[in-house]
Amino acid sequence: MISTLDRQMMVRALQLARRGCYSTRPNPTVGCVLVRNGAVVGEGFTRPAGGNHAEIEALQSCKTTGAARGATAYVSLEPCSHHGKTGPCADALIEAGVAGVFVAMRDPNPAVTGQGITRLRQAGVDVVEGLLEVEARAINPGFYQRMESGRPRVRVKLACSLDGRTAMSDGSSQWITGAAARADVQRWRGRSGAILTGVETVIHDDPALTVRDESLNIPAQPLRVIVDSSLRTPPGSRILEQAGSTVIAYARESEQRAALEAAGAELLLLPGADGRVDLAALVKELATRQCNDILVECGARLAGSMLEQKLADEIVLYMAPVLLGSNARPLLQLPIDAMDNKVTLQMTDLRRIGDDLRLTLQPSY
């Protein structure tokens, strides 16, 4: 029977897991709490890739030798059973002498799922699965989706005025939203494996597309990806001058290829049937590069294409309390000619960020 203490300790494990959401990619962030005789004797969360997993951190945090013997471990994800850059956490818990383990959810990796739990049970450890599974899944949605479906979670970030406009007719758009909303976007960037934009945004806005919030302590800048069918990206663009890597996905060759490669860009040929970049193939390619979450920051055309091709899993929309008028540019280029073809969105979150509203929405394709 699951007690109030069990729930409280798993809540704590989930709180710990959230501390690593900017630093563990491509690994999931996991939290672990060790409890003996009703008292916490150790706790920890996943360190950056190559470092300790949450269970090892919790065991090493114990102040006395043997403190974990007879304890119960509360873990937000099934302890691993395989050798990677670190040893199996299931073995470490067994060797420490824990008596029981509460697991919020199984490892979604089909190659290893259930193996850690089996190993624990074979060693005589009492294992309870599924405690706060929904809450645990919400912490690493991109990792779970990539493991279960082979594609990362695609999050499209948009910002508009109250009348649904993103820029004036001449293209000027800085700044529609306030400083708090822009700071909030930094956090979305920080937890993303890749930030994707279109060549029009690069040409007109010349963004860096980096995480500038040093307090997030990210281990490395996310991969930057430009959708540029005919290689029109200027070689002197700021996005090519930043730390980390930039990939330009293209569909047609151009004389500018050599200059872009000399500027440090990786060119990726992904032609689609319409002569443009095959966006579905691009998303699949990013999954092979262990990108769990993709943040799309782009203009109306590419954002509309992501929705039209049913590639967007989530929309994060910042809405500012301003009006730009009917001559301003629309939020999306999404050709819909009948009510029956409308895209229905489910609102999963609504909150105020500074003076702006942030709506989190899931398309219902």
N, C-alpha and C positions, 0 to 999 in steps of 0.2 A: 504494500500500500504506500502511495506517495504522500508524504507528510508536508506540512507547511514549511518546515525547515528545508526539505528537499527542493521545494519550489524557490525558496529564498536563495539557496545556494546556486541553483541554476541561473536565476536572475543575475546573480553576481558574476557567474561565468560569462554570461552574455555581455555584461557591462565591460568586463575585461577584454573580451573579444573585440569590441568596438574600438578599443584603444589602438589596435593595429590596422585599422581599415585603410590607412594611407601608406603603410610601410611594408606590407607582406607580399604584395603582388609579385609574381603570379600565383603565389600560394594563398589559400584562404586564411583569414584571420580567425583564430580560435582562442577561447578562454578556458581556464581550468582552475578549479578550487578543490583543495584537499581539506576534509573535515574529519576530526576524530573526537568522539565524546561531545559532539555538539559545538565544538570550537574549530575555527579555521586555523590550520597549521601550515598551510602553504597555498600560494596562488600565483598565477602567471598567465601571460598571453604570448602568442606567436611573435617571434623576433623576425627581422627582415630575412628574405630568402637566403638559405645557407646557414642560418642561425638556429637556435633552439626552438622546438615546438612548445606549445603551451604547457604540456604535461611535464616536460623536462624543466622548464622555468619554475613550475609550481614545486616540483620535487627539490630543486636546488634552493628554493627560497625557505625551506624548512629550517628552523633555527637549531634543531637538535637532531643528532643521528637517530634514525629509526622512527622519526616522528610520523612518518606516513604508514607505518605498519599497523594494520587493522583499520586504517582510515577509509573513508568513502570519497571517491573522486567524482566531481561534477564537470563534464566536458561538453562544450557546445558542438563538437564534431567527433565522430568515431576516432579513437586513437589509431594512428597508422600502424601497419603491420609489415611494411617493406623498408628496405634499406635505400635511402637516397643520399642526400648530403648529410643527413643525420640518421641515427639508428631508429628502430621501431619503438614508438612510444608505448605500444601495448606491452612489449617486453620490459620496458623500464618500470611501468606500473606494477607488473607481476613481481619483478625483482625487489621492488620497494615494499612489497607485502600488503598492498591495498586489499581490502576485503570486498569492496563493492565499487561499481562504476555506473553512474547515470550518464547516458549519452543522449544529447538532444536529437541528433539525427545521424544516420549512416553516411559514410563517405560516398559521394555520388559517382566517384570514378569507377566505371564498370569493371576495371581490371583488379580492383582491390576491395570493393564494397563488401562489408560484412566480415572480412578476414580478421580485422582487429578484434571485433566482438567475439568471433569464434575462438581466437587464441586466448582471450581473457577467460572465457567460459571453460575452455579445456583445462586451464590452470586452476580452476575452482573459484574464480572471481564471480560474484553475483553481478549481473549486468541488467540494467533496466533501460530500455530504449524509448525515445519519443517524448521525453519531458521538455515542453516548450519548443517543439520542433518548428512550428510556424514562425515563431520569433527568431529562432536560430537561422532559418533559411533566409530571412529578410536581411541578415547582416552580410551575406556573401552571394547575392542573387546572380551576379555575373559568373562566378566560379561554378555554381551549381548548374546554371544553364549550359555553360560550355562543356561540362562533364557529361551532362545528360543528353544534349542535343547536338553537340559539335559546333555550336555557334555562340559567340559572345553576346552579352546583353548590350543592345544599342540604345543609347539615351540621347535624344535630340533636345538640345537646349535652345530655347527661343526667347526673345524679349520684344515686347511691343507696347504701344500706347493703349489707352483704354478703348480706342476705336480700332484696334487691331492693325496698326501700322508700325513698320520697322525702321523707316528712314524717310527723309523728305524726297521729293521727286529728283533732286540733284544728287542723291545718294548720301548726303550727310546724315549721320546717325548718332554721333557721340555727344552727350550720353543720354539715352532714353531713360534708363534706370539709374538708381542712386548708388552711392558707394557701398552700402550694406549688401545690395544684391550682387554687385560685382565681386565683393569679397566672398560671397556665398558660392559663386561660380568657381572660385579658386579651389574650394573644397571638392566640388564635383570633378574638377581636373585632377586633383591630387589622388583620387581613388580610381582613376581610369588608367587602363593599360595603353590606350591610344586616344589621341584627340584628332578628329577628322574634320576637314574643312574643304571648301571648293576653291578653285583657282580665282573665281571672281572676287571672293572675299580677300584672298591674298593680294590681288592687284589693286583693289580699291581701298582696303583698310590696312594692309601691310602689318598683320598681327604677328606677335611672337609665339602665341599659343603655348606658353610655358606656365608652370606653377610658380608663382612669385611669393606665396605665403610661406616664409621660412619656418613658421611655427608648426607646420604639418610634418616636417622632418621626413620628406619623401626620400627614398634611397636613390632614385634617379628620375630624370624627367620622363614623362610619358612619351611614347612614340608619337611623332607628328605625321599625319597622313594628308596629302593634298590630292583631291580628285581633279585631274587636269587632262582631259582627253587628248588635246593636241599640243601639250607641253608649252603652255604660254606663261608659266611661272617665271617671273624675272629672277635671274641668277643672283641679284643683289638683295633679294627679299630678306627681311628680318628673320623670318621663320627658318631660313637656312643658316643663320649665324648663331643660333642658340646651342647650348649644351644638349647633348643627346642626338638622336637620329631623326631624319626626316625622309619619308618615303613619298614619292610622287607616282600615283597610279595613272597610267595613260593608255590611250587606245590607238594613237597614230603617231608615227615618227615625225621628228621635227629637227631642223638645223640647230635648235637650241639644246639638244640632248647633251652634247659634250660640255657645254658651259654649265649646265645644271649638275652634271656629274662632278665637274671640277669644283663646284661650289659645295660639294659634300652630300648631295642628294642621292638616294638609292632609287633607281627607276624600275617600276614594276609594270610590265605590259599585261593589261587585262581588258582586251577589246570585247565589247558587247555586240549584240546583234544590230543595235541602232547606231553603231559608230561611236558610241560613248563608252566610258569605263563601265564594266560589268560590276555593279555595286554588290550584288549577291556574292560574286566570286571574291570581291575585295573583303567583305565581311568574313567569309570562310577562310581566306588567307590570314587574316588577323587572328583568327582562332588558332591556326597552326603555329602562330608566333606567341601563343599563350597569353593573348589579351583577353581578359575576362569581361571587362567593361570598356565600351567605346563611347566617348562623348563626342557628339556631332555639333559643331559650332559653325554655322554656315549661313548662306543666303537663302532666299525664298525658293529658288529653283531646286537646289540640292535637297533642302529639307522636304519639299514637296515630293521629290523622287523617292526619298527614303520611306515616306508614308505610302505613296502610290505602289511601290514594290513590296510593301508589307515587311520592311526590314526594321522599322522602328519599334522597339519594345516599350519605350517609355518616352514621354514628353515632359520636360521641365520648362514651364512657361513663366517668365517674369513679366508682370503687367504693371506698367507705371501709371499713376493718376494724372496723365496728360492726354491731350488730344492733338493729333497731327493733321487731321483733315483729309478730305477725300482725294486730294492730289498726291498724298504720300504713298509710299510703296506698301504693298500688302504683306501679311505675315508669311504666306505660302503661295507658291505657284502649284496649284493642285486642281487639274481640270476635272470638275464634277458638273455634269449637266442635268442631273435628275436627283430628286430627293431620295430615291431608292438607293442611290450610290453614295450617299453621305457616309463619312467616317465617324463612327460613334466612339466616344472617349469615356472611359470610366475614371472619375476623379478619385485618387487614392490619398491625396493630401492637399491641404490648403492652409497656408499660413502667411502672416505678414513678415516681410523682410525689410526692415527700415520703413520707408514710405511706400514700398511696392508690395504687390501680392505675388506669391509663388504658388503656382498650381502644378501638381504632379498628376499626370494623366497616363492611362494605358489605353492604346487603341484596341478596339474590338473588331478585328478583321473578319 
